[in-house]
């Protein structure tokens, strides 16, 4: 009768660090860090572009991205990047990948 506990299916894929690292090296891959600029400056995955999910122009910046690329998205813990993947899916992006556990689980070092 009630669907209080039903979760809607995710429109993105969660990847562990090894899967994420492997995928982000693809020719059509774009690496996005959705943390704040301060967090980004304190250390990022090499090659990442910073688009702060909490920033005023987040969705406007996403609208300028091509939809035919693969987007590898991360944050500190995987929560904000998961939200970013959902937003992007609603905007028509169909290849979004979330780093499960965020940079807290990234064993390969930051720049």
Secondary structure, 3 states (H helix, E strand, C coil): CCCCCCCCCCCCEEECHHHHHHHCCCCCEEEEECCCHHHHHCCCCCCCEECCCCCCCHHHHHHCCCCCCEEEEECCCCHHHHHHHHHHHHCCCCCEEEECCHHHHCCCCCC
